[in-house]
Amino acid sequence: MALADDARLRPRPARGEEGPARPALNRLGACVQAYVAARYRPRGGGNLPPPRLHARALADLSAGFTHDRGGRKAGYLSDARARAAYVLYYTVTSAGGVVAALELAAASGIHPRPAEAGTALRVLDIGAGSLGASLGVAAHFEGRAIDVTALDGTAAVLADGAEIFGAFAPQVRVRTARVDLRDVHALRKAKLGQFDLVLCANVLNELPTGRVGETGVAERLLRTVIRDHLAPGGVVLALEPATRMASIGLIAMREGLLADDSARVLAPCTHAGCCPLAEQRRDWCAFEVPWLRPAVIAACDDAIDHARTALKASWLVLAAPSSVPEASDAAIKSAAPQDERVRVIGGPMHAGGVMRRYVCTADGRHVAAAPAGARGATPSWMLAPGRGTLGWIAANARRREGRGGEVEIDVSGGRR
Ligand SMILES: C[S@@+](CC[C@H](N)C(=O)[O-])C[C@H]1O[C@@H](n2cnc3c(N)ncnc32)[C@H](O)[C@@H]1O
């Protein structure tokens, strides 16, 4: 069961009723479509536009990604057919996911920035594919000086990403390197320095998991990055698919890293305690942010009878254990020192004139409740679409036992 409402049961919003447009992502979509049309033209000609031309390969890829590692072979992007479809669609959706995550992070007081003022933001993109995640950083920080180092096992897809960067954000310096992330010494061999922002987007779930009781390759990689490659104040942004298995995997890595104080978790968690979802493997934690799909994504969706009307990902923002909370982080806290910060992890549920949402709090997953439709009584964070927003619960908020023994917190008098 996904937390609270089930996205599959919701009606698809009509085009134009989706979330807000992000002009930089629309421009990226246009760059990607033009690149794929020029680079992946079929030998036999054909005048179909890229979304129609690559629909079959895209449907195959999409099925593989949805079914958690299902059917994908290592190096699957070496195949030109799969790569063309990947670049066309997932470059933009990955960029969108990173933009959404950076927006949510900023609302939590997390602002990746160069360790030294006036220098470029140093970004390491691990398992970069067509550099969608780095392109998302460039879209979010439009015009900012950025240096990207991108690592992947498939050289051809890195080359695609570098070409797209040249068209989309020519001011960004891009360096690519082919590595096998399963190799314990991969990062050392790549002769990396330190970075202000490390991206691991949709790659950790593709790495081998350890045997029971062993640390898997993905967690080992995160440990190495946090220990050796974060500049002072640097952060790791890990995004995984918004599926149950990928989220469970990410939560397990969080628990492993916090257990021996190898990392500090900055988001989505608002506390350093155990994840309330770690023990039960039923629910999962992911953000879901509405977006107005760029034209290329809407056209691809139409071609494969899909509708990616929200940007979704399981996510973690991690820092070195010694890192000091940012001033802006402290400012958020001091704005309402008596309030507890919580993360909305479920969609809205309505019953009997009450709106409820699952929230993650320092002492577990609880239900926040407020009168539905009562003007002024429902905090705005309760009304935010999707999930992943930061919320606030007053220290004196009334708690009672709700349905199924869950703790229900009355947030109607709380911070807007
Ligand atoms: C789903 S794609 C994600 C790409 C990109 N980060 C994004 O979000 O669009 C996963 C990427 O991880 C790479 N990858 C998987 N296993 C790898 C390994 N052992 N070594 C290096 N790269 C690997 C794949 O080649 C692929 O480009």
PDBQT file of the ligand as one rigid body, heavy atoms in Angstrom, charges set to zero:
ROOT
HETATM    1  C1  LIG A 501      18.491   4.618 -14.404  1.00  0.00    +0.000 C 
HETATM    2  S1  LIG A 501      19.995   5.259 -14.992  1.00  0.00    +0.000 S 
HETATM    3  C2  LIG A 501      20.079   6.810 -14.136  1.00  0.00    +0.000 C 
HETATM    4  C3  LIG A 501      20.867   7.814 -14.901  1.00  0.00    +0.000 C 
HETATM    5  C4  LIG A 501      20.807   9.223 -14.352  1.00  0.00    +0.000 C 
HETATM    6  N1  LIG A 501      21.415   9.324 -13.038  1.00  0.00    +0.000 N 
HETATM    7  C5  LIG A 501      19.374   9.684 -14.313  1.00  0.00    +0.000 C 
HETATM    8  O1  LIG A 501      18.812   9.832 -13.213  1.00  0.00    +0.000 OA
HETATM    9  O2  LIG A 501      18.806   9.861 -15.374  1.00  0.00    +0.000 OA
HETATM   10  C6  LIG A 501      21.199   4.318 -14.109  1.00  0.00    +0.000 C 
HETATM   11  C7  LIG A 501      22.606   4.600 -14.603  1.00  0.00    +0.000 C 
HETATM   12  O3  LIG A 501      23.526   3.917 -13.753  1.00  0.00    +0.000 OA
HETATM   13  C8  LIG A 501      24.532   3.345 -14.557  1.00  0.00    +0.000 C 
HETATM   14  N2  LIG A 501      25.087   2.178 -13.857  1.00  0.00    +0.000 N 
HETATM   15  C9  LIG A 501      24.422   1.110 -13.384  1.00  0.00    +0.000 A 
HETATM   16  N3  LIG A 501      25.300   0.233 -12.831  1.00  0.00    +0.000 NA
HETATM   17  C10 LIG A 501      26.528   0.779 -12.954  1.00  0.00    +0.000 A 
HETATM   18  C11 LIG A 501      27.839   0.385 -12.572  1.00  0.00    +0.000 A 
HETATM   19  N4  LIG A 501      28.061  -0.778 -11.951  1.00  0.00    +0.000 N 
HETATM   20  N5  LIG A 501      28.888   1.186 -12.874  1.00  0.00    +0.000 NA
HETATM   21  C12 LIG A 501      28.686   2.368 -13.505  1.00  0.00    +0.000 A 
HETATM   22  N6  LIG A 501      27.471   2.810 -13.888  1.00  0.00    +0.000 NA
HETATM   23  C13 LIG A 501      26.396   2.029 -13.613  1.00  0.00    +0.000 A 
HETATM   24  C14 LIG A 501      23.824   2.964 -15.842  1.00  0.00    +0.000 C 
HETATM   25  O4  LIG A 501      24.750   2.863 -16.933  1.00  0.00    +0.000 OA
HETATM   26  C15 LIG A 501      22.844   4.113 -16.013  1.00  0.00    +0.000 C 
HETATM   27  O5  LIG A 501      23.374   5.141 -16.791  1.00  0.00    +0.000 OA
ENDROOT
TORSDOF 0
